[in-house]
Amino acid sequence: MSLSEKEPTPQISKTCKPRVKAPDPMLIGKTRSVLRANALTTVCEESACPNRSECYERGTATFMILGDTCTRACRFCNVKTGKAAPPDPTEPARVAKAVTELGLRYVVVTSVDRDDLRDYGAGQFVRVVEAIRKRAPEVKIELLTPDFRGDEMALAKIVASGADKLAHNEETVRRLSPLIRPQSDYDRSLEVLRTYAKGFKGAVKSSLMVGLGETKEELIETMEDLYGAGVRQLTLGQYLQPTPKHHPVAEYFPPRYFDELKVAAETIGFEAVASGILVRSSYYADRL
């Protein structure tokens, strides 16, 4: 039986579809002007994240480095796929400048997958950390990285980067992983997280999407795998289909379901858990 044949029949509950308060236009406008002036991309803006005003008000933001074109084509992600431009040597300084101009206190740095680069982009992460440290040493930095194809040298660079927190997202359960992110690998992601946990003194975090067609039992098994790999912080949120071409939502879950998942994660032993319909991997990153 194929993977698609094993998927549960989608049960769409429209009454549970999330709604959010409109973002603060003045705050969004100010942030966009700074980003444009520094020619930068944030996940907050590119994904039109519903939580971005709240995060901006708390002095947090998520920057996406290494361009806006990914070398992979995950079925949940709306980032464009194709041939990406070479890393920009001025990017680290521009990120650091934006951090100070926006008065940020906590920064998450992530990137597209860059399988075309010799070090998969790990060096650019390090340069961004160094630039922020030089310009704003008091700012806390979290690196949310790709898997770098499990390359040991790339992972070692990240561990030694001087960041305050490391993260890599498992995204979904083992059964659905080949379908949802075919160019990645469930066990490789666990190994990346295991490497971070062994060599890094700070916290290690991961994230899971809910509503792709997984069962609650599979989610709990995945949480146990993540905990066994050394992950101690976890976020869980509702998957929302970016476009009709992407993987469909199998089910919208009510808030109480996320409360149950939070209890399950804490029972496993996770030290910090953010679980809710609109929770994303960087949501409340500073408070976790």
C-alpha positions in Angstrom: 0.0 0.0 0.0 1.3 3.4 -0.9 1.8 6.2 1.7 -1.0 8.2 0.2 -3.4 5.3 0.6 -2.6 5.1 4.3 -3.6 8.6 5.0 -6.8 9.1 6.9 -9.8 10.6 5.1 -9.7 14.4 5.6 -12.2 15.6 8.2 -12.4 19.3 7.8 -14.1 21.1 10.7 -14.7 24.7 9.5 -15.9 25.8 12.9 -12.4 25.2 14.2 -10.7 27.1 11.5 -8.5 29.8 13.2 -9.3 33.5 13.1 -6.9 36.2 14.4 -7.0 39.9 15.2 -5.7 42.1 12.4 -2.0 43.1 12.7 -1.1 46.6 13.8 -0.7 48.5 10.5 1.7 51.2 12.0 4.0 48.6 13.6 3.9 46.4 10.4 4.6 49.5 8.3 7.6 50.6 10.4 9.1 47.1 10.3 8.6 46.7 6.6 10.4 50.1 5.9 13.4 49.0 7.9 13.5 45.6 6.2 13.2 47.2 2.8 16.0 49.7 3.6 18.3 46.9 4.5 17.1 44.6 1.7 16.2 41.8 4.1 13.6 39.1 4.3 11.8 37.9 7.4 9.6 34.8 7.8 7.2 37.0 9.7 6.4 39.1 6.6 6.9 36.5 3.8 4.4 34.1 5.5 2.1 36.9 6.6 2.3 35.3 10.1 -0.8 36.1 12.2 1.4 36.6 15.3 3.9 39.1 13.8 2.5 42.2 15.5 2.6 40.5 18.9 6.2 39.4 18.3 7.3 42.8 17.1 5.8 44.4 20.2 7.8 42.0 22.3 11.0 42.9 20.4 11.4 39.6 18.5 11.5 38.7 14.8 12.7 35.9 12.5 15.1 36.7 9.7 15.4 34.4 6.7 19.0 34.5 5.3 20.6 33.0 2.2 17.9 34.3 -0.2 14.3 33.6 -0.8 14.7 30.6 -3.1 15.0 27.0 -1.7 16.7 24.0 -3.3 14.0 21.7 -1.9 10.2 21.6 -2.5 8.4 20.6 0.7 4.7 20.1 0.3 3.8 22.3 3.3 6.0 25.3 2.5 5.3 28.3 0.2 8.9 29.4 -0.3 9.7 29.3 -4.0 12.0 26.5 -5.3 14.8 26.9 -7.9 18.4 28.0 -8.4 19.4 30.4 -5.7 21.9 33.2 -5.8 25.3 33.0 -4.1 25.4 34.1 -0.5 25.6 37.8 -0.1 28.7 38.8 1.9 26.9 42.0 3.1 23.9 40.2 4.5 25.3 39.6 8.0 26.0 43.3 8.5 22.5 44.2 7.1 20.8 41.8 9.5 22.7 43.3 12.5 21.8 46.8 11.4 18.1 46.0 11.2 18.2 44.3 14.6 19.4 47.6 16.2 17.1 49.8 14.1 14.1 47.7 15.2 15.2 47.6 18.8 14.9 43.8 18.9 15.8 41.9 22.0 15.5 38.3 20.7 16.2 37.3 17.1 15.6 34.0 15.3 17.8 33.4 12.3 16.6 30.7 9.8 17.2 30.0 6.1 16.0 28.3 3.0 17.7 24.9 2.3 20.9 25.5 0.3 22.0 22.1 -0.9 23.9 23.8 -3.6 26.5 25.3 -1.3 29.6 23.4 -0.1 28.8 24.0 3.6 25.0 24.1 3.0 25.0 27.7 4.2 26.2 27.0 7.8 29.0 29.6 7.4 26.5 32.3 6.7 24.7 31.5 9.9 27.9 31.9 11.9 28.7 35.2 10.2 25.2 36.6 11.0 25.7 35.6 14.7 29.1 37.4 14.7 27.7 40.5 13.1 24.8 40.8 15.6 27.2 40.1 18.6 29.5 42.9 17.4 26.7 45.4 17.0 24.2 44.4 19.7 25.9 42.0 22.2 22.9 42.0 24.5 20.5 40.5 21.9 19.7 36.8 22.3 20.1 34.7 19.2 18.3 31.5 18.2 19.4 29.6 15.1 16.6 27.6 13.4 18.6 25.6 10.8 18.0 23.2 7.9 19.4 19.7 8.3 22.6 20.6 6.2 22.2 17.0 4.8 23.6 15.9 8.1 27.0 17.2 7.2 29.2 16.9 10.4 31.4 20.0 9.6 28.3 22.1 8.9 26.7 21.0 12.2 29.9 21.6 14.1 30.0 25.2 12.8 26.5 25.8 14.2 27.3 24.3 17.6 30.3 26.5 17.9 28.5 29.6 16.5 27.9 31.3 19.9 24.1 31.3 19.5 21.9 31.2 22.6 19.6 28.5 21.3 19.6 25.9 18.5 16.6 24.6 16.7 15.7 22.3 13.8 12.1 21.3 12.9 11.0 17.7 12.5 7.8 19.1 11.1 5.7 15.9 11.0 5.5 12.3 12.0 7.6 9.5 10.6 4.8 8.0 8.4 4.1 11.3 6.7 7.6 12.7 6.5 8.5 11.2 3.0 5.3 12.7 1.6 5.4 16.1 3.3 9.2 16.8 2.9 10.5 14.2 0.4 14.0 15.7 0.1 14.5 15.5 3.9 14.6 12.6 6.2 12.9 11.9 9.6 15.9 10.1 11.1 18.4 12.6 9.7 16.5 15.4 11.4 16.7 13.4 14.7 20.5 13.0 14.2 20.9 16.7 13.6 19.0 17.5 16.9 21.1 14.8 18.7 24.3 16.4 17.5 23.1 19.8 18.7 22.1 18.5 22.1 25.4 16.7 22.6 27.7 19.6 21.7 25.7 22.6 22.7 25.3 24.0 26.2 22.1 25.9 25.5 18.6 24.7 24.8 17.6 22.7 21.7 14.2 23.1 20.2 12.0 21.5 17.5 8.5 22.0 16.1 5.7 19.9 14.8 2.7 20.7 12.6 -0.7 19.2 13.4 -3.5 18.5 10.9 -1.5 16.9 8.1 -3.2 13.5 8.5 -1.3 12.2 11.5 -2.8 10.5 14.5 -2.4 11.6 18.1 -0.5 8.4 18.8 1.9 9.2 16.1 2.4 12.7 17.4 3.2 11.3 20.9 5.7 8.8 19.4 7.4 11.7 17.5 7.6 13.7 20.7 9.2 10.8 22.4 11.7 10.5 19.6 12.5 14.2 19.8 13.0 14.0 23.6 15.2 11.0 23.2 17.3 13.0 20.8 17.9 15.6 23.4 15.2 18.2 22.5 13.9 20.0 25.5 11.7 22.7 24.0 8.8 22.0 21.7 6.2 24.0 19.7 3.0 22.5 18.2 0.7 24.4 15.8 -2.1 23.9 13.3 -1.0 23.3 9.7 -2.6 25.8 7.3 -2.5 25.1 3.6 -0.6 28.0 1.8 -2.1 27.4 -1.6 -4.4 24.8 -3.3 -1.2 23.2 -4.8 0.2 22.3 -1.3 -0.7 19.4 0.9 -4.3 19.7 2.1 -5.4 20.2 5.7 -6.7 16.9 6.9 -8.3 18.4 10.0 -8.6 21.7 12.0 -8.3 20.9 15.7 -10.0 22.8 18.5 -7.9 24.5 21.3 -8.5 21.7 23.7 -6.7 19.3 21.5 -3.5 21.5 21.7 -4.0 21.6 25.4 -3.9 17.8 25.5 -0.8 17.7 23.4 0.9 20.2 25.7 0.1 17.9 28.7 1.4 14.9 26.8 4.7 16.7 25.9 5.2 17.9 29.5 4.5 14.3 30.7 7.2 13.1 28.4 9.6 15.6 30.1 9.8 18.6 27.8 10.9 21.7 29.9 9.0 24.2 27.7 6.1 23.7 25.4 4.1 26.1 23.3 1.0 24.4 21.8 -1.9 26.1 20.1 -3.7 26.6 16.9 -1.6 29.6 15.8 1.6 28.6 17.4 4.5 28.6 14.9 8.1 27.4 15.4 9.4 30.8 16.5 6.3 31.8 18.5 7.2 32.9 22.0 10.8 31.9 21.2 12.0 34.5 23.7 9.7 33.2 26.5 10.5 29.5 25.9 
